[in-house]
Amino acid sequence: MLELKSRVLEIKFNDTVCSIKYPTVRQHIAFTNEYEKVEKDAVKSIECIIDFLVKQGLNQELAELLESEHLNTILLKIGGGEKK
């Protein structure tokens, strides 16, 4: 029997810990569709990424303190772009 469970990524930024849920296929598709609409606009694309990560559990205030590279690293990790 193959048992599957929802996963959560825990991140720590400075002294703040936050749990981010891995997206379902449906959530991932919705994000991808939304992102494709704004990817040419740097500000809107970052806002789209932040909105998605906040929906997955990232604290809004923490998201705004992170560097852009941090957001991309988290997105790659929960989106399946980064291998374990």
Residue pairs with C-beta under 8 A, 6 or more apart in sequence:
6 21
6 22
7 21
7 22
8 19
8 20
8 21
8 22
8 57
9 19
9 20
9 21
9 22
9 74
9 77
9 78
10 17
10 18
10 19
10 20
11 17
11 18
11 20
11 58
11 74
12 18
13 62
13 65
13 66
13 70
16 59
16 62
18 57
18 58
18 59
18 62
19 57
20 53
20 56
20 57
20 58
20 74
20 78
21 56
21 57
21 78
22 56
22 78
23 31
23 52
23 56
23 78
23 79
27 55
27 56
28 79
28 80
31 48
31 52
34 48
34 52
35 45
35 48
35 49
35 52
38 44
38 45
38 47
38 48
39 45
46 68
46 71
49 71
49 72
49 75
50 58
50 60
50 63
50 64
50 71
52 75
53 63
53 71
53 74
53 75
54 60
54 63
56 78
58 74
63 71
73 82
75 81
76 82
